[in-house]
Amino acid sequence: MTGTIELPYPHFSAKTVQGKPLHMWTLENRLDEIEIPTKESTIYSLKLDSIETKSRAEVCAQARAKIDSIPEVTEARKALGNDFRRIDVRKDWESILTDDSLPDSYHIAHFTCLASSGTYMRTLAHLIGQRLSPPTPSLAWSIHRKKIGIFNASTQTWTKEY
């Protein structure tokens, strides 16, 4: 998946479509009324570092801990976001924990990616899952930015770091 790639903007982004941010279209459940715009990105390298397996209970517990670590949002102007949908997201993870029709364990793949500025890693994670055989639902479980700067693809070096 290296090279130039078109990535759709994430549904919960501030990218404006018809004068309204995508996250508002999403929260209003009106995405079917618009075309999701894309953005060109360059993936210079994408390397699978490791794969680990975690139980459904472990994954749900870690998700809950991540959700609970986010400070509560109380600003009135963000009311439609309902505190980042935290109540609904908690309910979703609780139903994943108790739904015996779901797998008992999940694979977590760790990647290192060198990409152009503005690359949507969550979207890239979804596309990686779609390219597996068979296509597999996937998400970006954890993203850690290690370096920001200007990358020279021809020399494979950083010319400036921030």
N, CA and C atoms as a LAMMPS dump frame, in Angstrom:
ITEM: TIMESTEP
0
ITEM: NUMBER OF ATOMS
486
ITEM: BOX BOUNDS ff ff ff
-5.0000000000000000e+02 5.0000000000000000e+02
-5.0000000000000000e+02 5.0000000000000000e+02
-5.0000000000000000e+02 5.0000000000000000e+02
ITEM: ATOMS id mol type element x y z
1 1 1 N 0.816 -1.195 0
2 1 2 C 0 0 0
3 1 3 C 0.859 1.257 0
4 2 1 N 2.078 1.167 -0.487
5 2 2 C 2.924 2.355 -0.538
6 2 3 C 2.674 3.108 -1.839
7 3 1 N 3.03 4.366 -1.82
8 3 2 C 2.841 5.232 -2.975
9 3 3 C 1.711 6.212 -2.714
10 4 1 N 1.224 6.809 -3.787
11 4 2 C 0.134 7.773 -3.683
12 4 3 C -1.179 7.022 -3.513
13 5 1 N -1.989 7.501 -2.588
14 5 2 C -3.24 6.832 -2.265
15 5 3 C -4.31 7.894 -1.991
16 6 1 N -5.529 7.631 -2.425
17 6 2 C -6.667 8.509 -2.129
18 6 3 C -7.376 7.947 -0.903
19 7 1 N -7.452 8.747 0.134
20 7 2 C -8.108 8.316 1.362
21 7 3 C -9.35 9.173 1.61
22 8 1 N -10.49 8.54 1.866
23 8 2 C -11.669 9.338 2.213
24 8 3 C -11.464 10.005 3.57
25 9 1 N -12.008 11.197 3.705
26 9 2 C -11.943 11.879 4.993
27 9 3 C -12.711 11.053 6.029
28 10 1 N -12.249 11.02 7.27
29 10 2 C -12.984 10.322 8.325
30 10 3 C -14.349 10.985 8.542
31 11 1 N -15.339 10.188 8.892
32 11 2 C -16.684 10.723 9.108
33 11 3 C -16.718 11.728 10.248
34 12 1 N -15.849 11.564 11.216
35 12 2 C -15.81 12.507 12.328
36 12 3 C -14.658 13.483 12.153
37 13 1 N -14.657 14.181 10.998
38 13 2 C -13.63 15.191 10.76
39 13 3 C -14.291 16.552 10.591
40 14 1 N -13.474 17.574 10.584
41 14 2 C -13.972 18.941 10.413
42 14 3 C -14.053 19.338 8.937
43 15 1 N -13.692 18.433 8.022
44 15 2 C -13.771 18.73 6.588
45 15 3 C -15.195 19.177 6.255
46 16 1 N -15.298 20.323 5.602
47 16 2 C -16.601 20.887 5.289
48 16 3 C -17.136 20.344 3.972
49 17 1 N -18.409 19.95 3.992
50 17 2 C -19.131 19.512 2.798
51 17 3 C -20.442 20.289 2.782
52 18 1 N -20.673 21.006 1.694
53 18 2 C -21.878 21.832 1.567
54 18 3 C -22.05 22.756 2.773
55 19 1 N -20.931 23.318 3.236
56 19 2 C -20.965 24.3 4.315
57 19 3 C -21.086 23.741 5.721
58 20 1 N -21.009 22.412 5.866
59 20 2 C -21.17 21.799 7.179
60 20 3 C -20.058 20.774 7.389
61 21 1 N -19.442 20.744 8.586
62 21 2 C -18.395 19.749 8.848
63 21 3 C -18.935 18.324 8.738
64 22 1 N -18.078 17.427 8.258
65 22 2 C -18.474 16.026 8.113
66 22 3 C -18.997 15.437 9.424
67 23 1 N -18.38 15.812 10.543
68 23 2 C -18.834 15.24 11.816
69 23 3 C -20.283 15.62 12.104
70 24 1 N -20.732 16.768 11.63
71 24 2 C -22.134 17.145 11.823
72 24 3 C -23.051 16.275 10.954
73 25 1 N -22.64 16.024 9.697
74 25 2 C -23.415 15.125 8.832
75 25 3 C -23.534 13.753 9.502
76 26 1 N -22.433 13.31 10.094
77 26 2 C -22.413 12.001 10.746
78 26 3 C -23.352 11.981 11.946
79 27 1 N -23.239 12.983 12.815
80 27 2 C -24.069 13.032 14.014
81 27 3 C -25.555 13.157 13.678
82 28 1 N -25.843 13.802 12.555
83 28 2 C -27.235 13.941 12.119
84 28 3 C -27.709 12.714 11.333
85 29 1 N -26.819 11.722 11.173
86 29 2 C -27.133 10.5 10.435
87 29 3 C -27.592 10.805 9.006
88 30 1 N -26.847 11.715 8.332
89 30 2 C -27.219 12.151 6.985
90 30 3 C -26.097 11.932 5.969
91 31 1 N -25.156 11.046 6.257
92 31 2 C -24.042 10.821 5.338
93 31 3 C -24.494 10.331 3.968
94 32 1 N -25.633 9.653 3.917
95 32 2 C -26.132 9.141 2.643
96 32 3 C -26.547 10.262 1.682
97 33 1 N -26.622 11.495 2.179
98 33 2 C -27.024 12.63 1.351
99 33 3 C -25.851 13.31 0.651
100 34 1 N -24.632 12.923 1.012
101 34 2 C -23.452 13.604 0.464
102 34 3 C -22.424 12.59 -0.036
103 35 1 N -21.48 13.089 -0.81
104 35 2 C -20.337 12.279 -1.221
105 35 3 C -19.172 12.625 -0.297
106 36 1 N -18.574 11.606 0.301
107 36 2 C -17.444 11.833 1.212
108 36 3 C -16.237 12.242 0.372
109 37 1 N -15.662 13.417 0.628
110 37 2 C -14.492 13.839 -0.138
111 37 3 C -13.268 12.984 0.205
112 38 1 N -12.3 12.982 -0.701
113 38 2 C -11.056 12.249 -0.482
114 38 3 C -9.884 13.22 -0.47
115 39 1 N -8.771 12.732 0.029
116 39 2 C -7.543 13.512 0.093
117 39 3 C -6.4 12.624 -0.368
118 40 1 N -5.55 13.169 -1.211
119 40 2 C -4.392 12.409 -1.682
120 40 3 C -3.303 12.421 -0.618
121 41 1 N -2.781 11.25 -0.326
122 41 2 C -1.686 11.093 0.629
123 41 3 C -0.611 10.227 -0.008
124 42 1 N 0.562 10.278 0.559
125 42 2 C 1.637 9.405 0.118
126 42 3 C 2.066 8.535 1.284
127 43 1 N 2.072 7.235 1.048
128 43 2 C 2.577 6.284 2.034
129 43 3 C 3.987 5.915 1.563
130 44 1 N 4.996 6.389 2.278
131 44 2 C 6.388 6.129 1.899
132 44 3 C 6.803 4.72 2.301
133 45 1 N 6.355 4.292 3.464
134 45 2 C 6.629 2.919 3.891
135 45 3 C 5.553 2.488 4.881
136 46 1 N 5.28 1.188 4.863
137 46 2 C 4.295 0.6 5.77
138 46 3 C 4.82 -0.78 6.129
139 47 1 N 5.145 -0.958 7.405
140 47 2 C 5.78 -2.205 7.842
141 47 3 C 4.985 -2.821 8.981
142 48 1 N 4.692 -4.107 8.84
143 48 2 C 4.06 -4.855 9.923
144 48 3 C 5.144 -5.215 10.935
145 49 1 N 5.001 -4.726 12.165
146 49 2 C 6.006 -4.961 13.199
147 49 3 C 5.719 -6.216 14.016
148 50 1 N 4.454 -6.407 14.374
149 50 2 C 4.094 -7.572 15.179
150 50 3 C 2.581 -7.752 15.176
151 51 1 N 2.166 -8.924 15.63
152 51 2 C 0.748 -9.215 15.803
153 51 3 C 0.586 -9.848 17.176
154 52 1 N -0.383 -9.374 17.934
155 52 2 C -0.673 -9.964 19.233
156 52 3 C -2.152 -10.343 19.274
157 53 1 N -2.485 -11.22 20.151
158 53 2 C -3.874 -11.652 20.32
159 53 3 C -4.327 -11.284 21.721
160 54 1 N -5.517 -10.694 21.804
161 54 2 C -6.095 -10.325 23.094
162 54 3 C -7.508 -10.867 23.168
163 55 1 N -7.916 -11.198 24.367
164 55 2 C -9.278 -11.677 24.561
165 55 3 C -10.258 -10.522 24.361
166 56 1 N -11.484 -10.89 24.082
167 56 2 C -12.534 -9.873 23.934
168 56 3 C -12.65 -9.065 25.223
169 57 1 N -12.556 -9.732 26.368
170 57 2 C -12.643 -9.035 27.658
171 57 3 C -11.504 -8.02 27.815
172 58 1 N -10.281 -8.412 27.42
173 58 2 C -9.145 -7.487 27.503
174 58 3 C -9.346 -6.274 26.604
175 59 1 N -9.786 -6.522 25.372
176 59 2 C -9.999 -5.433 24.417
177 59 3 C -11.067 -4.478 24.945
178 60 1 N -12.163 -5.023 25.44
179 60 2 C -13.244 -4.186 25.97
180 60 3 C -12.789 -3.386 27.186
181 61 1 N -12.027 -4.002 28.062
182 61 2 C -11.523 -3.303 29.247
183 61 3 C -10.581 -2.162 28.846
184 62 1 N -9.711 -2.421 27.875
185 62 2 C -8.797 -1.366 27.423
186 62 3 C -9.562 -0.234 26.741
187 63 1 N -10.574 -0.583 25.95
188 63 2 C -11.38 0.448 25.292
189 63 3 C -12.083 1.304 26.338
190 64 1 N -12.652 0.668 27.336
191 64 2 C -13.349 1.399 28.403
192 64 3 C -12.381 2.33 29.141
193 65 1 N -11.182 1.853 29.413
194 65 2 C -10.184 2.689 30.1
195 65 3 C -9.815 3.905 29.242
196 66 1 N -9.684 3.693 27.937
197 66 2 C -9.374 4.82 27.041
198 66 3 C -10.515 5.831 27.034
199 67 1 N -11.726 5.342 26.924
200 67 2 C -12.903 6.225 26.913
201 67 3 C -12.98 7.019 28.217
202 68 1 N -12.78 6.334 29.33
203 68 2 C -12.883 6.979 30.641
204 68 3 C -11.748 7.964 30.911
205 69 1 N -10.659 7.874 30.156
206 69 2 C -9.532 8.791 30.366
207 69 3 C -9.728 10.143 29.683
208 70 1 N -10.732 10.248 28.821
209 70 2 C -10.98 11.498 28.102
210 70 3 C -11.782 12.437 29
211 71 1 N -11.297 13.662 29.183
212 71 2 C -12.043 14.603 30.031
213 71 3 C -13.444 14.86 29.453
214 72 1 N -14.413 15.026 30.341
215 72 2 C -15.791 15.279 29.931
216 72 3 C -15.884 16.597 29.163
217 73 1 N -16.697 16.608 28.116
218 73 2 C -16.924 17.814 27.321
219 73 3 C -18.248 18.417 27.759
220 74 1 N -18.2 19.669 28.203
221 74 2 C -19.421 20.305 28.708
222 74 3 C -19.785 21.567 27.941
223 75 1 N -19.001 21.923 26.921
224 75 2 C -19.281 23.144 26.165
225 75 3 C -20.609 23.026 25.425
226 76 1 N -21.463 24.016 25.592
227 76 2 C -22.787 24 24.966
228 76 3 C -22.69 23.931 23.443
229 77 1 N -21.674 24.58 22.862
230 77 2 C -21.566 24.598 21.396
231 77 3 C -21.254 23.214 20.83
232 78 1 N -20.857 22.297 21.684
233 78 2 C -20.561 20.935 21.248
234 78 3 C -21.648 19.957 21.684
235 79 1 N -22.832 20.483 21.99
236 79 2 C -23.912 19.659 22.524
237 79 3 C -24.319 18.536 21.579
238 80 1 N -24.321 18.782 20.264
239 80 2 C -24.739 17.75 19.322
240 80 3 C -23.798 16.547 19.385
241 81 1 N -22.534 16.791 19.712
242 81 2 C -21.577 15.7 19.829
243 81 3 C -21.789 14.849 21.055
244 82 1 N -22.644 15.306 21.964
245 82 2 C -22.967 14.547 23.172
246 82 3 C -21.723 14.011 23.864
247 83 1 N -20.786 14.913 24.187
248 83 2 C -19.579 14.503 24.906
249 83 3 C -18.86 13.39 24.139
250 84 1 N -18.647 13.639 22.838
251 84 2 C -17.983 12.682 21.942
252 84 3 C -18.719 11.348 21.902
253 85 1 N -20.043 11.382 22.117
254 85 2 C -20.877 10.183 22.07
255 85 3 C -20.422 9.148 23.101
256 86 1 N -19.8 9.602 24.161
257 86 2 C -19.207 8.698 25.148
258 86 3 C -20.215 7.699 25.719
259 87 1 N -21.433 8.138 26.003
260 87 2 C -22.454 7.232 26.562
261 87 3 C -22.754 6.117 25.558
262 88 1 N -22.956 6.488 24.29
263 88 2 C -23.25 5.483 23.259
264 88 3 C -22.065 4.552 23.027
265 89 1 N -20.871 5.111 23.032
266 89 2 C -19.672 4.294 22.801
267 89 3 C -19.485 3.301 23.952
268 90 1 N -19.725 3.728 25.17
269 90 2 C -19.651 2.806 26.316
270 90 3 C -20.656 1.662 26.15
271 91 1 N -21.885 2.004 25.745
272 91 2 C -22.913 0.977 25.531
273 91 3 C -22.481 0.003 24.435
274 92 1 N -21.894 0.538 23.366
275 92 2 C -21.426 -0.331 22.276
276 92 3 C -20.379 -1.317 22.779
277 93 1 N -19.415 -0.832 23.56
278 93 2 C -18.374 -1.729 24.069
279 93 3 C -18.947 -2.733 25.068
280 94 1 N -19.942 -2.322 25.843
281 94 2 C -20.586 -3.255 26.774
282 94 3 C -21.305 -4.364 26.003
283 95 1 N -21.957 -3.999 24.902
284 95 2 C -22.646 -5.035 24.122
285 95 3 C -21.643 -5.942 23.411
286 96 1 N -20.481 -5.396 23.021
287 96 2 C -19.433 -6.248 22.44
288 96 3 C -18.952 -7.254 23.481
289 97 1 N -18.779 -6.802 24.708
290 97 2 C -18.315 -7.672 25.793
291 97 3 C -19.283 -8.825 26.054
292 98 1 N -20.57 -8.549 25.968
293 98 2 C -21.567 -9.555 26.34
294 98 3 C -22.166 -10.319 25.162
295 99 1 N -21.797 -9.966 23.951
296 99 2 C -22.36 -10.612 22.758
297 99 3 C -21.592 -11.895 22.449
298 100 1 N -22.165 -13.033 22.807
299 100 2 C -21.488 -14.316 22.616
300 100 3 C -21.39 -14.742 21.161
301 101 1 N -22.012 -14.011 20.243
302 101 2 C -21.875 -14.344 18.821
303 101 3 C -20.565 -13.783 18.247
304 102 1 N -19.889 -12.92 19.007
305 102 2 C -18.62 -12.336 18.555
306 102 3 C -17.451 -13.241 18.929
307 103 1 N -16.326 -13.077 18.23
308 103 2 C -15.146 -13.899 18.56
309 103 3 C -14.689 -13.678 20.001
310 104 1 N -14.072 -14.701 20.573
311 104 2 C -13.555 -14.6 21.942
312 104 3 C -12.215 -13.876 21.995
313 105 1 N -11.538 -13.769 20.84
314 105 2 C -10.246 -13.081 20.813
315 105 3 C -10.104 -12.275 19.522
316 106 1 N -9.196 -11.307 19.584
317 106 2 C -8.957 -10.41 18.455
318 106 3 C -7.463 -10.273 18.225
319 107 1 N -7.094 -10.086 16.972
320 107 2 C -5.7 -9.884 16.604
321 107 3 C -5.44 -8.387 16.481
322 108 1 N -4.357 -7.952 17.067
323 108 2 C -3.947 -6.554 16.981
324 108 3 C -2.612 -6.519 16.26
325 109 1 N -2.62 -5.882 15.09
326 109 2 C -1.414 -5.774 14.272
327 109 3 C -0.77 -4.415 14.545
328 110 1 N 0.515 -4.425 14.783
329 110 2 C 1.273 -3.198 15.039
330 110 3 C 2.066 -2.853 13.779
331 111 1 N 1.86 -1.641 13.274
332 111 2 C 2.522 -1.183 12.065
333 111 3 C 3.363 0.046 12.353
334 112 1 N 4.38 0.243 11.532
335 112 2 C 5.099 1.506 11.477
336 112 3 C 4.854 2.054 10.084
337 113 1 N 4.393 3.291 10.042
338 113 2 C 4.046 3.914 8.762
339 113 3 C 4.77 5.249 8.644
340 114 1 N 5.35 5.487 7.487
341 114 2 C 5.951 6.772 7.158
342 114 3 C 5.083 7.356 6.055
343 115 1 N 4.399 8.467 6.367
344 115 2 C 3.406 8.999 5.441
345 115 3 C 3.465 10.519 5.374
346 116 1 N 2.865 11.051 4.321
347 116 2 C 2.811 12.502 4.159
348 116 3 C 1.909 13.118 5.219
349 117 1 N 2.1 14.392 5.423
350 117 2 C 1.312 15.137 6.39
351 117 3 C -0.171 15.036 6.048
352 118 1 N -0.99 14.891 7.074
353 118 2 C -2.426 14.851 6.862
354 118 3 C -2.974 13.498 6.475
355 119 1 N -2.149 12.456 6.518
356 119 2 C -2.643 11.111 6.203
357 119 3 C -3.532 10.641 7.349
358 120 1 N -4.693 10.107 7.004
359 120 2 C -5.643 9.664 8.011
360 120 3 C -5.35 8.223 8.385
361 121 1 N -4.672 8.018 9.503
362 121 2 C -4.254 6.685 9.918
363 121 3 C -5.444 5.785 10.229
364 122 1 N -6.523 6.333 10.753
365 122 2 C -7.701 5.514 11.029
366 122 3 C -8.302 4.99 9.722
367 123 1 N -8.318 5.836 8.706
368 123 2 C -8.821 5.414 7.397
369 123 3 C -7.88 4.386 6.792
370 124 1 N -6.579 4.593 6.921
371 124 2 C -5.602 3.636 6.413
372 124 3 C -5.78 2.28 7.092
373 125 1 N -5.997 2.275 8.403
374 125 2 C -6.218 1.017 9.127
375 125 3 C -7.438 0.287 8.576
376 126 1 N -8.492 1.02 8.298
377 126 2 C -9.704 0.42 7.728
378 126 3 C -9.4 -0.194 6.355
379 127 1 N -8.65 0.526 5.518
380 127 2 C -8.319 0.018 4.181
381 127 3 C -7.424 -1.215 4.241
382 128 1 N -6.515 -1.256 5.206
383 128 2 C -5.667 -2.444 5.367
384 128 3 C -6.558 -3.653 5.637
385 129 1 N -7.525 -3.496 6.526
386 129 2 C -8.452 -4.591 6.829
387 129 3 C -9.247 -5.025 5.608
388 130 1 N -9.641 -4.07 4.764
389 130 2 C -10.415 -4.395 3.572
390 130 3 C -9.582 -5.16 2.545
391 131 1 N -8.265 -4.986 2.583
392 131 2 C -7.387 -5.668 1.62
393 131 3 C -6.933 -7.043 2.092
394 132 1 N -7.275 -7.412 3.33
395 132 2 C -6.938 -8.749 3.805
396 132 3 C -7.841 -9.768 3.123
397 133 1 N -7.413 -11.011 3.16
398 133 2 C -8.221 -12.074 2.578
399 133 3 C -8.567 -13.067 3.679
400 134 1 N -9.809 -13.152 4.087
401 134 2 C -10.944 -12.357 3.622
402 134 3 C -10.898 -10.944 4.207
403 135 1 N -11.625 -9.991 3.572
404 135 2 C -11.686 -8.637 4.149
405 135 3 C -12.139 -8.716 5.608
406 136 1 N -11.474 -7.942 6.45
407 136 2 C -11.673 -8.033 7.892
408 136 3 C -11.988 -6.657 8.47
409 137 1 N -13.05 -6.543 9.264
410 137 2 C -13.296 -5.251 9.92
411 137 3 C -12.072 -4.864 10.741
412 138 1 N -11.682 -3.614 10.669
413 138 2 C -10.473 -3.194 11.39
414 138 3 C -10.603 -1.746 11.823
415 139 1 N -9.762 -1.39 12.783
416 139 2 C -9.725 -0.021 13.267
417 139 3 C -8.321 0.297 13.749
418 140 1 N -8.043 1.585 13.89
419 140 2 C -6.765 2.015 14.449
420 140 3 C -6.928 2.019 15.962
421 141 1 N -6.389 1.021 16.618
422 141 2 C -6.544 0.842 18.05
423 141 3 C -5.745 1.886 18.822
424 142 1 N -4.549 2.2 18.329
425 142 2 C -3.677 3.147 19.015
426 142 3 C -2.747 3.776 17.988
427 143 1 N -2.648 5.094 18.008
428 143 2 C -1.782 5.808 17.062
429 143 3 C -0.781 6.619 17.86
430 144 1 N 0.492 6.457 17.526
431 144 2 C 1.559 7.22 18.178
432 144 3 C 2.382 7.908 17.104
433 145 1 N 2.374 9.228 17.092
434 145 2 C 3.196 9.977 16.145
435 145 3 C 4.592 10.098 16.735
436 146 1 N 5.589 9.638 15.974
437 146 2 C 6.958 9.652 16.477
438 146 3 C 7.778 10.813 15.937
439 147 1 N 7.432 11.302 14.742
440 147 2 C 8.241 12.342 14.138
441 147 3 C 7.388 13.158 13.185
442 148 1 N 7.653 14.466 13.133
443 148 2 C 7.006 15.356 12.185
444 148 3 C 8.114 16.129 11.484
445 149 1 N 8.002 16.269 10.196
446 149 2 C 9.004 17.025 9.466
447 149 3 C 8.807 16.887 7.973
448 150 1 N 9.834 17.236 7.242
449 150 2 C 9.806 17.136 5.783
450 150 3 C 10.652 15.938 5.387
451 151 1 N 10.018 14.98 4.726
452 151 2 C 10.688 13.749 4.33
453 151 3 C 11.042 13.828 2.856
454 152 1 N 12.298 13.523 2.538
455 152 2 C 12.753 13.486 1.148
456 152 3 C 12.679 12.037 0.687
457 153 1 N 11.684 11.74 -0.15
458 153 2 C 11.45 10.362 -0.581
459 153 3 C 12.601 9.815 -1.407
460 154 1 N 13.258 10.665 -2.191
461 154 2 C 14.33 10.151 -3.052
462 154 3 C 15.561 9.738 -2.259
463 155 1 N 15.85 10.433 -1.163
464 155 2 C 17.02 10.076 -0.351
465 155 3 C 16.637 9.297 0.91
466 156 1 N 15.32 9.176 1.157
467 156 2 C 14.814 8.498 2.343
468 156 3 C 15.36 9.121 3.632
469 157 1 N 15.446 10.457 3.636
470 157 2 C 15.955 11.166 4.809
471 157 3 C 15.018 12.317 5.173
472 158 1 N 15.138 12.735 6.426
473 158 2 C 14.397 13.896 6.902
474 158 3 C 15.261 15.117 6.691
475 159 1 N 14.701 16.132 6.024
476 159 2 C 15.452 17.358 5.802
477 159 3 C 15.164 18.4 6.877
478 160 1 N 14.061 18.216 7.548
479 160 2 C 13.696 19.143 8.617
480 160 3 C 12.792 18.39 9.576
481 161 1 N 13.012 18.558 10.853
482 161 2 C 12.155 17.914 11.852
483 161 3 C 11.624 18.985 12.794
484 162 1 N 10.404 18.762 13.267
485 162 2 C 9.764 19.696 14.187
486 162 3 C 9.608 19.064 15.532
